[in-house]
Amino acid sequence: MRVLATAGHVDHGKSALVRALTGMEPDRFEEERRRGLTLDLGFVWTRLDPPGADGPGGEHLAFVDVPGHERFVATMLAGVGPVPAVLFVVAADQGWQPQSQEHLEILDALGVRHAVLAVTRSDLADPGPVRADAAERLAATSLGTVPSVAVSAVTGAGLGELRAELARLARSLPVPDADADVRLWLDRAFTVRGHGTVVTGTLGAGTLRVGDRLVAGDGTTALRVRGLQCLHEDRTEAGGVARVAVNVHGAAADGLLGRGRVLLTPGRWLLTRTADVRLAGRPAEDLPRTVTLHIGTAAVPVTVRPLGTDTARLALSRALPLRVGDRAVLREPGGRHAPCGVTVLDVRPPALTRRGAARARAAELADLTGRPDGTAELRRRGLVRRSLLEAMGVPAPAPPVTGDWLADPDHWAALRARLAAEVERHAARHPMDPGLPTEAARRLLGLPDRALVDALAETPGEQELRRGQGRLYRPGSRGPALPPPVRAAVDAVRRELARAPFRAPDADRLAELGLTRKALAAAVAAGALLRVGDGIVLLPEADARAADVLRGIPQPFTLSEARQALDTTRRVAVPLLEFLDARGYTERVDDRRRRCRAGGDGGGGRESNPPARDPRAPRF
């Protein structure tokens, strides 16, 4: 299917022309037919090639018939907004008129590039002069040089030629991406008895299927596609571009379905209330502070903040699913001035809070084209989630560095160098605790996710970083560098434990030696002592040695029997046995007894200290 919108001045025969082309009545309301005046959008269709002996005919061409009266320009915008091409109509007996000009300005602002010019009422006046004048006007806009046909809906003259031109236009239209994210701008919503809510719109790209899950324009209200029709025919799926009627089911709140609203692929769109845009055809400072933004079928009041000569920031009165490269129209109430076209440059712009920020932002926007460029966007942002970048309409230029995070290579290298410097700085300031905690590193670098710190640490650099127990160590670091007094005290404890391996020094003895909690932590981190409980330290291999002793006594054994075998006190035996349980050396039989695990080597439990590479190496 191909979809076109009509455009042109009121009473120039747009509805009569599509009626003659399709054999269908575009005016849906009795008042429209009685007055001969289109008041709302109409929808009709035909086949490009009529059915014949060679087959059922070509693909369908659908028309969105728009009103031409100046009071209904907003309705006209809703009709042409989602449509890629137009049938521009000018009457031979009236020539170019005010709404002809305003409709052309709107099409130019939207960047529409595909059209056919139809000069109607050619039976009432010579169509030549009007045809030449209109073609010249269209050629000066985004439409460029377009084919033109003189027709009469009354006599039928020129209708065959017009159908042929429309068929050629349809074949030249770009084919939309069938896998694109759905953004269906709605132009109608109504209730059908026995079916519930039905919405209609022009699907520009992507594919809708029965059973699909969608969300309303608030981004949270979930809806399910119960039924689908194209041109009054039931479908199981429909791909853009197509006129669709969608029967939706869900707890949609009032106001979320109707003209100007939208249905979206869940999780794939960024709803924004702030966008930086480039203006076309009008300086930013000439715009009033409040105008209306027209995109798709939506018409939303916005506040304009000029940034550069042709760039501005728009603050939207309600969030819309915008993407980089979207084309839209700014129009003043009353239409006293020509509409202004805008191209969306950024849908997640930075806050302008500092002095001179607006000027700097204008300079940055000057280089943006509105064409999605993943590499450039990533360079500007440094770090961004891939899902957010794609929701902005920008393709990811490279694989993530970790999880969903994308990083600009230069920015990533700078972060890696900063991380190495922070690790070195921390080690110099805290020799007894040289490992920089990962969370502290995240805060120092201003990173949004701790996983980025881990990824940076794993990235090769001039300085190798080592990780252990949630900390980062500088190159060659083997743990804390114990000051001489602390080293002497630790050596004294080790000598005492060498004589009685499981008689851990008590708190008074540790205090006498000057081993504070911080000093003990440093000794444990350095691998000089093994902590088996709060304030209970032994030699590094005491766990394996204790397990060997316990294997030599009758199994299972009680706490008292283990204490006697280990020649220690209950103060030490209780946490030591719990430590051995956690390491997988022992296991409980019941509330009173334990036994050594068969083949237990300490590998089955959660470790309180980092594992050692060898008996003499410090633990990390």
LOGU-143355 format. One record per atom (N, C-alpha, C): x, y negated, z negated. Coordinates in pm, whole numbers, plus 50000, padded with zeros to 5 digits. Example, Ala and Ser with C-alpha at 12.3 -4.5 7.8 and 13.67 -1.06 7.14 Angstrom:
<recs>
513195056949220
512305045049220
513205033049220
512855022549292
513675010649286
512904999749213
</recs>
This chain:
<recs>
500835011950000
500005000050000
500874987650000
500384977250069
501004964150062
499954954350013
500374943949940
499444934449881
499854920349922
498884912749973
499074898750009
498074890249933
498424877749911
497474868049856
497164857949966
495964852449960
495644841350050
496104828249986
496254817950069
496604804650021
496074794550121
495724782850070
495244772350159
494154763950095
493794753150162
492834743350112
491434749250101
490634743650012
489264748049994
488484746350125
487604755850154
486704755350269
487444756250403
488624762350403
489324764650529
489114778750583
488244786450515
487864799350571
488704811050526
489334810250408
490154821550361
489294833850337
488194831850264
487324843250233
486674848850358
486234839950446
485614844650570
486614852650654
487864848450652
488874855450732
489134869550678
489334870850546
489594884250493
488334892950501
487164886550499
485924894150517
485894899950658
486314891850756
486344896650895
487414907350915
488534906250844
489614916050858
489294929350791
488564928850680
488364940950599
486944946550604
485984937950642
484594942150636
484064942750494
484784936850399
484384936950259
484184922650211
483344921050111
483024907850055
483984904549941
484854894349956
485814891149849
485184883349733
484084876149760
483454868249654
482594877549569
482984879449444
482314889149358
481044883749293
480904870549283
479794864749208
478734859049302
477484860049259
476364854749337
476534839949361
476994832649260
477174818149275
478174814949385
479244822949395
480234820649500
479604822349637
478814832949654
478214835549784
477134825049816
476444820749711
475384810749733
475984797249772
477074793449705
477664780349730
478694780649844
479104792749884
480164793549985
481484788349935
481714789849803
482904784349740
483504795049648
484754798849672
485414808749588
485784802349455
485344808749346
485594803549211
486604811949135
486744824349173
487634833349100
488364842149201
489264850349150
490024859249237
489124870049294
489324873049422
488604883949487
489594894149541
489144906549554
490044917449594
489364925949701
489974926449820
489464934749930
490654941249999
490384950950088
491474958050151
491034964050284
492034967850362
491794974250491
492984983050523
492844991250627
494004998750677
494694990650785
496014991150785
496764983450884
496484988451026
496355001651041
495995007551171
494725015551148
493655012651222
492385019451198
492485034351226
491655042751162
491645057151188
491365059951335
491975070251385
491765074051524
492105088451545
492255092151671
492505106151706
493855110951654
494785101451635
496135105451595
496275107151444
495265103851368
495405105351222
494435096551149
494555096551017
493605089050935
493875074150931
494915069450997
495205055150994
496415052050908
496915039350915
498115035250844
497845032550697
498865027050630
498725024350488
497785012450467
497335011150343
496385000750310
497084987350293
496364976850331
496774963150305
495684956850219
496054953050096
495094946950004
495314931949999
494204924549982
494244910049974
493754905549838
494494896249780
494024889049662
493564875449713
492264873549719
491704861149773
491604850849661
492264839349681
492334829349574
491454817449610
490964810249507
490194798049534
491114786849584
490554778049666
491364767149721
491044753649661
490044752749574
489664739949516
490714735349416
490904722149408
491944716849320
491684719949173
490424722449136
490094725548998
490524739748959
490854747849059
491154761849030
492584765549069
493484755849060
494874758649095
495474768948998
495104768148871
495614777948774
495184792148812
493944793548862
493464806548908
494244811049031
494504801349121
495304804749239
496684809749199
497294803449099
498614807749051
498564821848995
497484825048926
497344838548872
497244848748984
496694844749098
496554853949210
497834856149287
498604845549308
499824846849388
501034850649304
500964848649171
502124850949087
502744864749102
501964875749096
502574889049104
502724894449247
502344886549349
502224891849486
503434887449568
504004896249652
505234893049724
505064885549855
503834884249908
503644878150040
502274871450045
502094862450144
500844854850152
500354854150296
499034852350306
498384848650430
497964834250413
498714825150477
498474810850459
497474806150565
496414799750517
495294796150605
495154780950614
495064776050740
494784761850767
493704761250874
492704752850856
491594751750952
491974742551067
491664746951190
491994739151309
491234726051312
490014725551256
489204713451265
489454703651151
490284707551052
490574698450942
492064695650926
492884704850970
494334702650960
494834703550816
496034698450799
496714699250669
495984690550566
495724696350447
494964689650342
495714690250208
495224682650108
495954682049979
496244695649916
495234704449914
495494717449852
496354726449939
496384723650071
497354730650156
498754727450106
498994714550079
500314710350034
500634715849896
499664715249803
499954720149667
500184735249666
499394742549744
499614756949751
500984760149810
501394752649912
502714754949971
503814751849869
503634741149792
504634737649691
504734748649585
503604754449550
503614765349452
504354777549508
504074781049633
504754792449695
506254790049704
506634777749736
508044774249744
508694775149607
507974770349504
508504770849368
508704785349322
507814794149364
507934808249328
508954815649412
509444809149517
510444815649602
509874826249695
508574825449728
507964835249818
508604833949956
508954845250017
509684844950143
508974852050259
507794857150234
507104864850338
505694859450356
505344856050482
504024850250507
503644851650653
502354850550677
501784848750811
500874836550804
500964827950903
500124815950911
498924818951002
497744816750948
496514818451027
495834804951041
495624800451164
494884788051189
493444792051222
492564789751127
491174794151141
490334783651215
489094787751247
488114779151315
488664774351450
489404783051514
489944779251645
488844777751750
487624782051716
486504780051808
485904766051794
486314758551692
485764745151669
486694734051712
487984736851725
488944726551764
490184733151821
490934725351896
492184730351953
493154733651839
493554746151825
494414749751711
495884745951732
496264741951854
497674739551883
498354729551793
497844716951782
498524706951699
498614711051552
497524716551498
497534720751357
498514732251337
498544741151432
499444752751423
500894748151421
501254738851506
502624733951512
502994726351384
502054717751337
502324709951215
502494719151094
501584728651077
501654737650961
502914746250966
503264751451084
504454759851096
505704752051058
505754739151098
506914730951064
506994728750913
505854726650849
505844724550703
506294737250630
505794748550673
506174761050609
507654764050628
508194760450745
509594763450775
510554755950683
510104744850624
510954736850537
510984742050393
510314753150367
510234758750232
510894772550228
510734779350116
511294792750102
510694802650202
509504799650257
508864808550353
509634809250484
510264798150522
511014797850647
510094798650767
510644802650880
509864803951002
508984816250993
507684814151010
506744825250994
505934826851122
505454838851151
504564840651268
503234833851242
502624828851347
501344821851333
500364827051438
499084826951401
498024832051489
496834822651476
496244819151591
494994811551592
493844821651593
492894820151500
491814829851487
490474822851467
489424830651486
488064826251453
487354837951386
486964835851260
486224846351190
484824848151246
484344837951318
482984838451373
482974846251504
483864842851597
483874849451728
484754861851731
485664863051634
486584874351631
487834872151713
487954860451777
489144857551858
490394857551769
491424864151817
492714864151746
492834874051632
491734880951596
491804889851481
492724901851508
492704906751632
493594917951665
495054913951654
495354901951707
496734897151700
497144895051553
496214889751474
496524887451333
496784900751260
495974910851291
496204923851229
497574929351265
497974927351390
499294932151432
500414924851357
500254911651339
501274903951266
501314908151119
500144910651062
500104915150923
500764928850907
500574937551007
501224950651003
502744949251010
503224940151097
504674937851106
505204932050975
504444922750915
504864916950788
504954927850681
503944936450675
503924947050574
505144956150587
505494959250712
506654968050733
507954961450694
508004948250695
509244941150663
509414938550514
508374940650434
508484937850291
509434947650224
510224942950128
511134952050058
510364962649981
510944974549975
510304985549902
510694984449755
509734983249665
510064981849522
510614994749463
511304993349353
511905004749284
510805012549211
510625025149250
509585033349188
509915037049044
511205036149007
511615039448871
511755027148781
511385015648832
511515003248754
510595003548633
510934995648532
510084994348415
508794987248455
507684992148404
506374986548439
506144973448365
505764963448441
505264950848386
504034947048468
502884950848419
501634948748493
500924936448438
500974925548514
500254913448476
498764915648506
497924912948409
496504915848421
495734903748474
494784906448566
493924895648614
492464897648575
492114909748530
490754912248483
490784922648372
489784922248285
489564932548184
488064933548161
487534945648162
486104947348144
485844961148084
484624963648046
484254976347983
483334984148074
483634996948091
482805006048170
482175016148075
480855017148082
480145026147991
480675040548007
481005046547895
481495060247896
482985061547919
483645050347954
485085050747981
485865041147892
485225030347849
485925020747766
486545009547847
487705005047806
488344993147864
489064996547994
488814988148095
489494989148224
490154975648253
491394975948293
492114963748331
492584965248475
492714954048545
493194954348682
494364944648698
495184947248797
496304938648826
497064943548946
498064935848986
498954939749095
500234945249036
500464958149057
501684964649009
502814961549107
503774953749061
504844949349151
505924959749173
506214967749073
507274977949083
507024988348976
507774999348985
507585010148888
506435019148927
506125028548840
505075038348866
504225040148741
502925040148761
501975043148654
501415057148674
501275064648566
500725078248573
499685080048464
498705088148494
497725091748392
498445098848278
498175094448158
498855099948041
500005091347993
500445081548073
501545072848032
501185065047906
502225062147828
502085053147714
502575039347754
501795029347721
502155015447748
501985007547619
502524995347619
502274986347508
501704973347562
500864967047482
500314954047518
501394943347503
501044931147539
502024920347542
502584916247409
502014921347297
502614918447167
503794927647138
503994937647225
505144946647211
504934957947113
503804958147041
503594968446939
502314976346958
501284970347016
500004977247030
500114987847139
499985000547098
500185011647191
498875014947263
498985018047391
497845021647473
498215033847558
497205041647593
497425053347678
496605051947805
497185055747919
496485055248047
495575067448056
494275065048046
493295076048054
492895078848198
492875068548281
492475070148420
493115059348504
493175061748634
493875052748724
493175052748859
492955040848914
492365039649047
493155029649130
493235032449258
493735022949358
492675021549465
492165009449483
491165006749585
489965016249571
489515017749447
488335025649414
488535040749430
489765045249449
490045059549460
490805064149337
490365075249276
491045080649159
492435085449198
493405082349113
494775086649135
495335092549007
496305101249020
497055105948904
498285097348881
498725090348988
499835080948973
499755070649084
500365059049058
500405048249156
501715040749141
502365038149254
503635030849253
503475017349317
504275007649271
504194994149327
504754993749469
504294984049549
503324973849512
501924979549534
501004977349437
499674982949452
498684975249365
497454974549414
496354969849331
495864981849250
495834980449118
495474991749033
494404987548934
493544997148901
492614995948790
492985006748690
493225002948567
493745012148467
492755013148352
492295025248327
491445027948212
492365031048093
492385022047994
493315023447882
492565027147755
493245034347670
492665038447543
493655035047432
493135028747327
493985025247213
493335014447132
493925011847017
493355001946926
493884988046960
493574983347081
494054970147123
493264959347052
493984949946993
493324938846924
492724929347025
491714921846980
491084912047068
492124902047117
492034898447243
492934888547301
494174894147364
494444907247348
495654913147405
495444918547545
494194919547589
493894924247724
493004913947791
493354910147912
492614900147986
493574892748077
493024883348153
493864875848246
494974868448170
496174869448224
497314863048162
498074872048066
497494883748035
498174893247947
498904903648032
499564913047964
500474921848036
500524935447967
500764945848047
501044959147997
502474962948035
503184969447942
504624971447958
505034985747927
506134989847990
506795002247950
507335000447809
507015009447717
507455007547577
508975007347564
509454998247479
510864997847444
511794992947552
511274987747661
512124983947773
512094969047805
511324961447729
511184947247759
511514938947635
512114927447660
512414917947554
511354907047555
510614905947448
509634895147436
510344883047378
510274872047448
511014860347406
510114848047402
510434839047312
509764826047304
510714814747340
511924818247381
512914808147420
513654812947543
513754804347643
514454808147766
515164795947824
516364798247873
517084787847947
516844790248096
516524779348168
516114780748308
516804770348395
516844773348526
517274763448624
516044758248697
515974745048712
514834738548776
515134736248923
514094736549004
514244734149147
513334722749188
513904712749252
513104702049311
512774690549219
513284690849094
512954679949004
513984679348891
514544667548862
515504666548752
514854669948619
515624675748530
515094679948401
514544668248321
515224656848328
514784645548245
513474639448294
513054642848416
511794637448468
510584645648424
510814657148366
509694665348321
509154660048190
507824660348172
507274656748041
507684667247938
507514663747812
507954672747705
507134685647704
505854684847736
504984696647733
504384699047871
504584710747925
504014714748054
503514729048038
502974734548148
502494748448147
503384757048234
503814768248177
504624777848252
503684788348311
503764790348443
502984800548512
503924811348560
503694823648513
504464835148561
503534847148560
503574855048668
502594865748681
501214859648681
500344864548595
499024858548580
498954849748455
500074848248384
500074840848258
500234825948282
499604818148197
499754803648193
499954799748047
501184795948012
501554793947872
502144779947854
501624772047761
502234759047731
503654760747680
504544752047728
505944752647683
506434738547653
507414737847565
508094725247535
509434725347606
509734714347676
510934713547759
512014705547688
513194711247681
514364704047630
515424703547739
515624692047804
516644691247910
518034694447853
518814701747932
520194704747895
521154698147993
521064701948120
521854695748224
520944688948325
521504685048438
520704678348540
519584687148590
519884699948610
518864709048663
518634721148572
519014720148445
518794731148351
518054726048228
517294734948168
516504731148051
516244743347966
515894740947841
515464751547751
513964750447732
513274761647749
511834762147732
511494769347603
510684763047521
510144769347400
508694773047428
508414785847436
507094790747476
506154791247355
504884788247381
503904788647273
503554802947232
503784812647319
503664826747283
504714834747359
505124845747299
506204853647358
505764860247488
506674860547584
506414866947713
507564876447746
507294886947824
508344896147866
509084890747988
510084882647965
510844876448073
512164883548093
512674882648217
513984888248248
514794878348330
516114879948323
517004871548403
516654873248550
516514862048620
516174862248762
514704860248790
513834860748688
512404858348710
512184844348768
511234843448862
510824830648916
509464826848858
509324814048825
508084809248765
507864794948807
506744789248762
506354775648799
506034767748673
506534755548668
506134745948565
505164736048629
504024734248567
503004725348623
502424716648512
502284703848544
501704694548448
500184695448452
499544693548338
498074693348338
497554682648433
496564686248512
496004676748608
496684676948743
497864682648750
498554683848879
498894670648945
499234660548864
499554647548923
500904647748995
501744657048956
503064658349019
503214672149080
504124672949174
504374685749240
504854696049138
504444708549152
504934718849060
506434720549074
507044724648963
508494726248958
508834741148946
509644746149036
510064760049028
511174761948927
511174773348859
512234776448765
512724790548790
514014792348768
514644805548769
515164808248629
514784819548573
515204822948437
516674826948438
517474820148354
518904822948345
519264831248222
518544829148111
518884836047986
517634837147900
517324849147856
516134851147772
516524853647626
517814853347596
518274854147458
519384843747440
519024830947452
520054820547447
520504817747304
521714812147289
522204808747155
521484796747098
521434795846967
520824784346901
521684771846925
521034760546938
521744747846959
521664739846829
522554742946737
522494736846604
523614726846579
524734728446648
525864719546622
525864707546716
526524697346674
526654685546756
527414688946884
526854685146997
527474687947126
527154701647182
526334709547109
526034723047155
525234722847285
524304713247299
523494712547420
524364709447542
525324700447525
526214696947636
527064709047676
527574716147575
528384728047604
527534738847671
526304740147628
525424750147688
525114746647833
524914733847862
524664729548001
525844733048091
527064731248040
528244734748119
528314749748144
527904757648046
527904772148062
526854776548163
525664770248157
524594773848248
524884769748392
525754759748410
526034754748544
526594765748634
527264775648575
527864786348655
526924798248677
525764798148614
524844809448627
523974807848751
523734818848820
522954818448944
521534823648926
521284830748815
519984837248800
519974851248854
521054855348921
521174869248965
521794877248852
521174888048809
521704895748697
523124900748724
524044897448636
525454901248650
525914906748515
525984920148507
526314926348380
527704922748330
528674922148420
530044918948378
530134904848321
529534895248391
529584881448343
528804879748213
527654886348205
526844885248083
527584891047964
528254902247984
529004908447876
530194899847836
530804893247934
531934884347904
531474872647816
530284867547844
529774856347763
529414860647622
528884872647608
528374876947477
529404884647396
530414890347459
531424897747386
530964911647348
529934912347265
529344924847221
527844924047238
527224934547288
525774934847302
525324949447314
524164952347261
523614965747278
523164967747423
523424979547475
523034982447613
521514981147631
520744985847533
519284984947543
518824970547553
519474961547479
519104947447485
519484941447620
520674944647669
521114939247797
520164943547908
519784956347909
518884961248013
517484955547996
517044953247872
515754946847850
515744932547900
516904926247906
517024912747960
517014912848113
517054924748171
517064925748317
518454926148376
519454929248293
520844929248338
521394943548329
521914949148437
522434962848431
523714963648349
523894974748279
525104976748199
526294978748292
527394971148275
528524972248368
529494983448335
529384989448216
530354999648175
529705008248066
530315019848038
529775028247930
529945021347795
529145024947697
529285019147562
530615023047498
531105014447410
532325017647336
532005026847219
530785025947168
530295034947065
528795033447055
528085044447037
526625043647025
526025036547145
525285025847115
524615017947220
525355004947249
526535003147191
527244990347198
528124989447323
527974978247394
528854974747505
529794963747458
531004963747512
531984953647472
532754948847594
532964935747599
533834930147702
535264934547673
536004939547772
537344944847746
538274934947677
538284922347721
539174912547660
538774909847515
537474908547492
537004906347356
537314918247267
537174930147321
537444942247245
538924943047207
539804939447301
541234939647272
541584929447164
540954917747169
541194907647067
540714912346930
539564919046926
539064924446800
540014935146745
540554943346834
541494953846791
542734947646728
543244937046788
544434930346732
544104923846597
542934917846585
542534911846458
542374922246350
541814933846387
541644944446288
542994949146236
543954951246325
545294955446282
545914945146189
545714932346221
546274921746136
545604921645999
544294923845993
543604924045864
544034936045780
544244947545843
544714959245770
546104956545712
546974950545791
548324947345746
548284937245632
547424927245645
547304916945541
546804922945409
545814931645419
545264937945298
546334946545229
547094954245308
548124962845250
549184954645179
549544943045236
550554934545173
550044928645042
548754925245036
548194919044916
547854929244808
547594941744849
547154951844753
547994964444770
549254964144726
550124975744747
549634988444677
548904986844565
548374998644496
547085003844559
546524996044648
545274999944714
545324995044859
546215000844941
546504995045073
545444997545179
544535006645154
543525009645256
542424999245259
542204992945374
541144983045389
539804990245406
538824988145317
537524994745334
536884990945466
536225000645528
535614998245659
534584987045652
533774986745546
532764976345535
533394962445521
534504961745447
535204948945436
535744944545572
536274954145648
536754950945783
535614945745870
534444951845859
533284947245939
532954932745909
532954929245779
532624915545741
533704905745788
534964909645774
536054900845815
536004897845964
535624907646045
535574905746190
534214900646237
533254899746146
531924894846184
531194904146278
531384917346259
530764927146347
529394931246293
528434934046382
527084937446338
526894951946295
527884960546322
527694974846297
529034980846255
529034988646145
530284994646097
530835004746196
529975010546280
530465020046380
531455013346474
531325000246494
532264993146580
533654992846519
533754992146385
535054992346319
535725005846343
534955016746328
535525030046352
536005031446496
535195026046590
535585026946731
536845018846758
536965007146695
538164999046711
539385006246656
539215012646541
540345019746481
540825031146570
539915037246645
540285048346733
540825043546867
540685030646896
541175025247023
542685023647018
543415028947114
544885027347114
545265012647116
546315009447042
546804995747038
548274995447005
548834983346992
550254982146959
550544988046822
549574986646730
549724992146596
548695003346577
549185015146548
548285026346525
547645024946387
546355027046381
545645026546253
545185040546217
545235043546089
544785056546042
543605054745949
542655064045958
541445063345877
541415074645777
540795071945662
540605082245562
539755077145448
538735084945414
537875081545301
537285067545311
536855063945431
536205051045450
537155039245444
538465041745464
539455030945461
540365031645584
540975020445612
541905019445725
543295016345671
544295023445724
545665022045678
546565017345792
547575009745755
548515004645855
549425015945903
550155013646012
551035024146066
552085028445964
552275041445952
553305046745863
552925046945717
551775041245682
551365041045542
550985055045497
551495059345384
551165072545331
550435071145199
549775060045182
549035057745059
549595045844983
549115043844863
549555032444784
551045033144751
551655021644751
553045020644706
552995017644557
553285027544474
553165025944331
554315017344277
554005006844199
555064998944137
555895007644043
557145004044019
558025012343934
557425015843798
556795006443724
556225010543594
555135021143608
554315019843710
553255029543731
553855042943773
554845042443862
555495054843905
556125062043787
556745054543694
557385060643576
556325067243488
555185060443469
554125066143385
553555078743448
553355078443580
552835090143649
553815101843640
555105098743652
556115109343639
556085115543500
555825107443399
555735112743262
554555122343250
553405118543310
552245127343308
552545140143382
553215139243495
553515151243574
554445160743497
555395155043419
556285163543340
555515170943231
554575163943166
553775170243063
552885181143122
552315178543240
551455188543304
552265200443356
553525198043387
554345209343432
554525219443319
554525214743194
554665223643079
553325230143042
552235222743056
550885227843024
549945223143135
549845230943244
549175226143367
547725221743350
547025227243251
545595224043242
545245216243115
546245210943047
546015202542931
546175187842973
545125182643031
545155169043084
545335159042970
546115148442993
546295138242889
544955131542858
544755128442729
543505121942691
543595107042715
542525099942685
542455085642714
543505077942636
543755082042510
544755074842431
546135076242492
546475088242539
547785090342599
547925082442728
546885082142808
546945074342932
547115059442902
546405054742801
546525040542764
547925037742712
548475047042636
549835045342583
550835043942695
550625051542803
551525050942919
551245039043010
550135031942984
549795020343069
549075023943197
548495035943201
547795040343322
546315036043312
546025024643366
544655019643371
543855027343475
542555024643480
541705031343579
542195028243721
542605015743745
543075011943878
544385019043912
545285020143811
546565026743834
546355041643862
545415047843788
545115061943813
544555064043952
543665054843994
543085055944128
544185055244234
545165046244213
546255045144308
547095057844310
547335063844192
548125076044186
547405087544255
546085088244237
545305098644303
545325096544454
545135083844498
545165080944642
546525084044702
547585082244622
548935085144672
549245100044671
548345108144614
548575122544612
549455127044498
549765118144401
550625121844289
549865129244181
548545127044172
547705133644073
546405138044139
545725147344073
544445152344122
543375149044018
542345141844058
541275138543965
540195149343975
539895155843863
538865166043863
537615161443788
537685150043725
536545144443654
536885130543607
535945123943545
536155110343500
537225110043391
538385104143422
539475103143327
540265115943310
539995126043392
540685138943383
541545140643507
542885140443489
543805142043601
544745153743573
545075160943681
545995172243676
546985171043791
547865180743802
548785180843916
548015183744046
548535179244160
547785180444286
547295194444321
548055205044286
547655218544322
547025226044206
546565218744106
546005225243987
544735233044019
543945228844118
542715236044150
543015250144202
543955251244295
544305264444348
544965273144241
545775266744157
546465274244051
545455279443949
544445271243916
543405275443821
542605286943879
542305286344008
541555297144072
542325310144067
543645309544084
544465321644076
544405327743936
544455319043834
544375324043697
543035330643670
541965324343717
540625329643688
540345342443763
540985344743876
540795357343947
541365369143869
542275366143778
542925376843702
542195381043577
541035374943548
540285378943429
539025386143474
538395394043384
537175401343422
536085392043475
535425396643577
534365388743642
532995394443602
531975386643586
531995372043575
532525367843439
532725354743422
533325349743298
532535337643249
532655335243121
531985323843058
532915312043053
532375300543016
533185288542998
534265290942894
533895297342787
534885299842680
536005308742729
535645319242805
536675328342856
537595321142955
537025312443037
537845304743131
538745295043057
538225288442951
539035279042874
540245285942812
539975297942757
541085305142694
542115309542798
541635314142914
542575318643017
543425307143069
542855295543077
543565283943130
544355276543022
544165280642897
544855274242786
544605259142786
543305255742780
542955241542781
541805239242685
541305227242684
540215223442594
538905223142671
537815222742596
536495221742659
536365208642738
537005197842686
536975184842757
537475186142900
538475194642921
539035196543055
538335208043127
537995218543057
537465230543122
536135227843192
535255219943128
533945217543187
534055210543323
534715198743333
534805192443467
535665200543565
536675207843514
537525215543605
536715226643671
535865233843594
535055244443653
534035238743752
533455227243721
532535220943815
533265216843943
534505212543927
535325208944042
535605221144128
535925232444061
536185244844135
534925249744205
533745247844141
532485251244209
532335243144337
532595230044324
532415221144439
533385224344552
534605228644515
535605232144616
535365245844677
534475253744618
534205266844674
535065277944620
535845275044515
536645285544453
535795294844367
534815288844298
533985296544206
532525293844235
531665302144177
530235300344190
529545305344066
528375299944035
527615303843918
526875316943944
526835325243841
526045337443844
524715334943775
524765328243659
523575324343586
523915311743506
523125308643407
523345296243332
524625296543250
525135308343221
526305309543132
527575314043203
527435321143312
528605327743369
528885323443513
530175324443545
530655321843682
531475333643728
531785333543858
532725343143912
533505336444025
534665341744052
535445336644166
534825341744295
534755332944392
534165336844519
535145345644596
534585355744663
535435364644743
536075356744855
537365357244861
538075350044966
538025335044949
537555330344833
537445315844812
538795309144821
538865298944909
540125291844927
539965276844912
538815273244858
538615258844841
538075251844961
537665259045065
537205252145185
535715250545194
534955255345095
533515255545109
532785244345043
533435235144979
532725224644907
533115210844950
532465201144888
532725186944919
533915182244837
534855175944900
536095172344833
535965158844766
536575157644648
536625144944578
537815136844622
538865143444674
540055136644721
540325140844864
540985132644944
541305136545081
542195148845083
542045157645184
542875169845192
544305166545226
545225174245170
546645172145197
547075180045319
548035174545394
548565181945508
549445193645461
550205191245355
551015201645296
551145198345148
551645207645066
551675205344921
552435192944879
553375188444961
554195176944921
553675163844978
552745164745075
552305152545142
551195145645062
551155132645062
550065125544995
548755127945067
547635126044996
546315128845051
545665115845098
544975116745212
544245105145266
542885109545309
</recs>
